[in-house]
Amino acid sequence: MIERPRIFLSSPHMSGLEQQYIAEAFETNWVAPLGKNVDSFETELAEYVGSAGAVALSSGTAAIHLALVLLGVGSGDIVFCSSLTFVASANPILYQGALPVLIDSEPESWNMSPEALERALREYSSKGNKPKAIIVVNLYGQSADYARLNQICDEYEVPIIEDAAESLGAVCNGKMSGRFGKLGVFSFNGNKIITTSGGGMLVSDNLALLEKARFYATQARDHARHYQHSEMGYNYRLSNILAGIGRGQLQVLEERISRKREIFENYRKALFPISGVRIMPEAAYGRSTRWLTAMTLEPGSVAASVTDIIVHLEGFNVESRPVWKPLHLQPLFKDVKYYSHQQDLDVSRHLFENGICLPSDTNMKEKDQKFIIDQLAQLLQGI
């Protein structure tokens, strides 16, 4: 077998524009978590999504954690969270000593089920134990159905933290992802649609909350000539160098979205006609960035399983992976309360057991994607 260069699921894709901002940071000696790049990255990101402000942080996880702190979540409080997500969405709930309750997905968007959420809110509220916050995750580049979710949460007066780590650039009912909660969270991890190598952003229209977040993120240092601290803080600020990378990346975000959607469309055209293949749907209410192209395989209708595909592609040095293992199936959360989409329909479990994420790397060449598609078509049809 000919050795092939690695094809990644989603790798960093530099534009070249990043270098001018990095160089400026070095030339001015602003290499710490302060400086022009940090301030400008916050302003430019806020302008892109249409929020009143933003705070650049060390990770998306840090942003979720600070969002919980800002909303007063503490020991023993209840926090609802999407189940079909990476563990980073829910770990900050544990940091605060709070109790997670996990909510299933809906088939239409793969994101939080309004039906399951409403059932959970009704049950917990009737017991006088209303959640302090709800973390709604936007999966694989697509916003959740916030028209319905916000209506439900407003009725019960529970704030949403929008985990938009995977959905920067997505649109829902004419608004940009990240704008639908009291606080929105983005990630710039190495595999995201744009990256700072590691980093995150907290956005909101509530500037007072963001100022408090900035205070907590810099070790909660009081305004005093000496080092004085009246509250517990965190070392969560983003460096000026990494913010420079983010500024350059942000300028090519729309190009990356176009390329991601083109990659998705190539897969869709080639694989959707195959019996038993279901491509992750795009919700009618907006634009998905298609950060990762994902599909499910109907058992008994195709000639290969998810595991067969992953192993086969790995033999050609091609990365693929299953859909997220839902949190309610993780050992860490085995004792946590879970609300399925319907009593006899666990959507996130079905997606995990039958779903696969395909290489969606914007660095990927056309001929490489054609090779992957050819391999998939042969496997799925038993050719």
LONULUM-851548 format. One record per residue (C-alpha): x, y, z; residue in three letters. Coordinates in steps of 0.5 Angstrom, whole numbers, padded with zeros to 4 digits, always signed. Example, Ala and Ser with C-alpha at 12.3 -4.5 7.8 and 13.67 -1.06 7.14 Angstrom:
2
+0025-0009+0016ALA;+0027-0002+0014SER;
//
This chain:
383
+0000+0000+0000MET;+0003+0007-0002ILE;+0004+0011+0004GLU;-0001+0017+0004ARG;+0000+0024+0008PRO;-0005+0024+0013ARG;-0012+0027+0012ILE;-0015+0030+0018PHE;-0022+0031+0021LEU;-0021+0038+0021SER;-0014+0041+0022SER;-0011+0048+0023PRO;-0011+0052+0016HIS;-0007+0059+0017MET;-0008+0064+0012SER;-0002+0068+0012GLY;-0005+0074+0015LEU;-0004+0072+0022GLU;+0004+0073+0021GLN;+0003+0081+0021GLN;-0001+0081+0028TYR;+0004+0076+0031ILE;+0010+0080+0029ALA;+0007+0087+0032GLU;+0006+0083+0038ALA;+0013+0081+0038PHE;+0016+0088+0036GLU;+0012+0092+0041THR;+0014+0087+0046ASN;+0006+0085+0048TRP;+0007+0078+0049VAL;+0003+0077+0055ALA;-0005+0077+0056PRO;-0006+0084+0055LEU;-0005+0088+0049GLY;-0008+0091+0042LYS;-0009+0084+0039ASN;-0013+0082+0045VAL;-0017+0088+0045ASP;-0018+0088+0037SER;-0020+0081+0037PHE;-0025+0082+0042GLU;-0028+0088+0038THR;-0028+0085+0031GLU;-0031+0078+0034LEU;-0037+0082+0037ALA;-0038+0086+0031GLU;-0038+0080+0027TYR;-0043+0076+0031VAL;-0047+0083+0033GLY;-0046+0082+0040SER;-0045+0088+0045ALA;-0038+0086+0047GLY;-0034+0080+0048ALA;-0028+0077+0053VAL;-0022+0073+0050ALA;-0020+0067+0054LEU;-0016+0061+0054SER;-0021+0056+0052SER;-0028+0055+0051GLY;-0028+0051+0057THR;-0026+0057+0061ALA;-0032+0061+0058ALA;-0037+0056+0060ILE;-0034+0056+0067HIS;-0034+0064+0067LEU;-0041+0064+0065ALA;-0044+0059+0070LEU;-0040+0063+0075VAL;-0043+0070+0073LEU;-0050+0067+0073LEU;-0049+0065+0080GLY;-0049+0057+0080VAL;-0046+0054+0086GLY;-0046+0048+0090SER;-0052+0044+0089GLY;-0055+0048+0084ASP;-0058+0045+0078ILE;-0056+0046+0071VAL;-0059+0043+0065PHE;-0054+0041+0059CYS;-0054+0038+0052SER;-0052+0031+0052SER;-0050+0030+0045LEU;-0043+0034+0046THR;-0036+0034+0048PHE;-0035+0033+0056VAL;-0032+0040+0056ALA;-0039+0043+0056SER;-0041+0040+0062ALA;-0035+0039+0066ASN;-0035+0046+0069PRO;-0042+0045+0072ILE;-0038+0040+0076LEU;-0033+0045+0077TYR;-0038+0049+0081GLN;-0041+0043+0085GLY;-0047+0044+0081ALA;-0051+0038+0079LEU;-0052+0037+0071PRO;-0059+0034+0068VAL;-0058+0032+0061LEU;-0062+0033+0055ILE;-0063+0029+0049ASP;-0063+0032+0042SER;-0068+0032+0037GLU;-0068+0029+0030PRO;-0069+0035+0026GLU;-0062+0039+0028SER;-0059+0034+0032TRP;-0059+0039+0038ASN;-0063+0040+0044MET;-0070+0037+0044SER;-0075+0043+0046PRO;-0080+0037+0048GLU;-0075+0034+0052ALA;-0073+0041+0055LEU;-0080+0043+0057GLU;-0081+0036+0060ARG;-0075+0037+0064ALA;-0077+0044+0066LEU;-0084+0042+0068ARG;-0082+0037+0072GLU;-0076+0040+0076TYR;-0080+0047+0077SER;-0086+0043+0080SER;-0081+0040+0085LYS;-0079+0048+0087GLY;-0072+0046+0084ASN;-0072+0050+0078LYS;-0065+0050+0074PRO;-0060+0056+0075LYS;-0058+0055+0068ALA;-0059+0051+0061ILE;-0053+0050+0057ILE;-0055+0049+0050VAL;-0050+0046+0045VAL;-0050+0048+0038ASN;-0047+0041+0034LEU;-0042+0040+0028TYR;-0043+0048+0026GLY;-0051+0048+0027GLN;-0055+0052+0031SER;-0060+0049+0036ALA;-0068+0051+0035ASP;-0067+0058+0039TYR;-0074+0060+0037ALA;-0077+0054+0041ARG;-0072+0054+0046LEU;-0072+0061+0048ASN;-0079+0061+0048GLN;-0079+0055+0053ILE;-0074+0058+0058CYS;-0077+0065+0058ASP;-0083+0062+0060GLU;-0079+0059+0066TYR;-0075+0065+0067GLU;-0068+0060+0066VAL;-0062+0063+0063PRO;-0059+0060+0057ILE;-0051+0059+0056ILE;-0050+0058+0048GLU;-0045+0053+0047ASP;-0043+0056+0040ALA;-0036+0053+0041ALA;-0037+0049+0034GLU;-0042+0054+0031SER;-0038+0060+0030LEU;-0041+0063+0023GLY;-0048+0059+0023ALA;-0054+0063+0023VAL;-0061+0062+0026CYS;-0067+0066+0024ASN;-0063+0071+0021GLY;-0058+0072+0027LYS;-0051+0070+0028MET;-0050+0064+0033SER;-0047+0066+0040GLY;-0053+0071+0040ARG;-0059+0067+0043PHE;-0057+0066+0050GLY;-0055+0071+0056LYS;-0048+0069+0055LEU;-0045+0066+0048GLY;-0039+0061+0048VAL;-0034+0060+0042PHE;-0028+0056+0042SER;-0021+0057+0038PHE;-0018+0050+0039ASN;-0014+0047+0034GLY;-0019+0043+0030ASN;-0025+0049+0030LYS;-0027+0053+0024ILE;-0022+0058+0026ILE;-0016+0057+0031THR;-0012+0061+0036THR;-0008+0054+0037SER;-0012+0054+0044GLY;-0017+0060+0046GLY;-0024+0062+0047GLY;-0029+0068+0047MET;-0035+0070+0052LEU;-0040+0074+0048VAL;-0046+0078+0051SER;-0050+0084+0050ASP;-0050+0085+0058ASN;-0043+0089+0058LEU;-0043+0089+0066ALA;-0043+0081+0066LEU;-0037+0082+0061LEU;-0033+0087+0065GLU;-0034+0082+0071LYS;-0032+0076+0067ALA;-0026+0080+0065ARG;-0025+0081+0073PHE;-0025+0074+0074TYR;-0021+0072+0068ALA;-0015+0076+0071THR;-0015+0073+0078GLN;-0020+0078+0081ALA;-0015+0083+0082ARG;-0018+0089+0086ASP;-0017+0096+0084HIS;-0011+0098+0089ALA;-0004+0100+0088ARG;-0002+0093+0091HIS;-0004+0086+0090TYR;-0011+0085+0093GLN;-0016+0080+0092HIS;-0023+0080+0095SER;-0026+0074+0091GLU;-0023+0068+0088MET;-0021+0069+0081GLY;-0018+0065+0075TYR;-0012+0065+0070ASN;-0016+0065+0064TYR;-0014+0071+0059ARG;-0012+0070+0052LEU;-0005+0072+0050SER;-0003+0078+0046ASN;+0000+0073+0041ILE;-0005+0068+0040LEU;-0010+0074+0039ALA;-0006+0076+0033GLY;-0007+0069+0030ILE;-0015+0070+0032GLY;-0015+0076+0028ARG;-0012+0074+0022GLY;-0016+0067+0022GLN;-0023+0072+0023LEU;-0021+0075+0016GLN;-0022+0069+0013VAL;-0028+0066+0017LEU;-0033+0066+0011GLU;-0028+0063+0006GLU;-0027+0057+0011ARG;-0035+0057+0012ILE;-0036+0056+0004SER;-0030+0051+0003ARG;-0033+0047+0009LYS;-0040+0047+0006ARG;-0037+0045-0001GLU;-0034+0039+0002ILE;-0041+0037+0005PHE;-0044+0038-0001GLU;-0039+0033-0005ASN;-0041+0028+0000TYR;-0048+0029+0000ARG;-0048+0029-0007LYS;-0044+0022-0008ALA;-0047+0019-0001LEU;-0054+0021+0000PHE;-0057+0017-0006PRO;-0054+0010-0003ILE;-0059+0007+0001SER;-0059+0007+0009GLY;-0054+0013+0009VAL;-0057+0019+0012ARG;-0053+0026+0012ILE;-0054+0030+0018MET;-0060+0035+0016PRO;-0059+0043+0015GLU;-0065+0046+0020ALA;-0070+0050+0015ALA;-0069+0056+0020TYR;-0061+0058+0018GLY;-0055+0056+0016ARG;-0050+0051+0018SER;-0043+0052+0017THR;-0042+0044+0016ARG;-0036+0045+0021TRP;-0036+0037+0021LEU;-0040+0033+0016THR;-0043+0028+0019ALA;-0048+0022+0017MET;-0051+0016+0020THR;-0052+0009+0017LEU;-0058+0005+0018GLU;-0057-0002+0021PRO;-0058-0008+0016GLY;-0059-0003+0010SER;-0051-0002+0008VAL;-0046-0007+0008ALA;-0041-0003+0013ALA;-0041-0001+0020SER;-0038+0006+0023VAL;-0033+0002+0026THR;-0031-0002+0019ASP;-0031+0005+0016ILE;-0026+0008+0021ILE;-0021+0002+0021VAL;-0021+0002+0013HIS;-0020+0009+0012LEU;-0015+0009+0018GLU;-0011+0004+0013GLY;-0010+0010+0008PHE;-0008+0015+0014ASN;-0015+0018+0014VAL;-0018+0021+0020GLU;-0025+0020+0022SER;-0029+0018+0028ARG;-0036+0017+0031PRO;-0041+0022+0033VAL;-0040+0024+0040TRP;-0041+0019+0045LYS;-0047+0022+0049PRO;-0046+0025+0056LEU;-0051+0020+0059HIS;-0047+0014+0057LEU;-0041+0017+0060GLN;-0038+0013+0066PRO;-0037+0020+0069LEU;-0045+0022+0069PHE;-0048+0015+0070LYS;-0052+0017+0076ASP;-0054+0023+0072VAL;-0062+0025+0071LYS;-0063+0024+0063TYR;-0069+0026+0059TYR;-0070+0023+0052SER;-0073+0026+0046HIS;-0079+0022+0047GLN;-0080+0016+0052GLN;-0079+0011+0047ASP;-0074+0015+0043LEU;-0067+0016+0045ASP;-0064+0020+0039VAL;-0057+0022+0042SER;-0056+0014+0043ARG;-0058+0013+0036HIS;-0054+0018+0033LEU;-0048+0016+0037PHE;-0049+0008+0035GLU;-0050+0010+0028ASN;-0046+0016+0026GLY;-0040+0018+0024ILE;-0036+0024+0022CYS;-0032+0025+0016LEU;-0026+0028+0014PRO;-0028+0036+0013SER;-0021+0039+0013ASP;-0021+0045+0009THR;-0014+0044+0008ASN;-0016+0037+0004MET;-0015+0037-0004LYS;-0020+0035-0008GLU;-0017+0029-0011LYS;-0016+0027-0003ASP;-0024+0028-0002GLN;-0025+0024-0008LYS;-0021+0018-0006PHE;-0025+0018+0001ILE;-0032+0018-0003ILE;-0030+0013-0007ASP;-0027+0008-0001GLN;-0034+0010+0002LEU;-0038+0008-0004ALA;-0035+0002-0005GLN;-0035+0000+0003LEU;-0043+0002+0004LEU;-0045-0002-0002GLN;-0041-0008-0001GLY;-0037-0007-0008ILE;
//
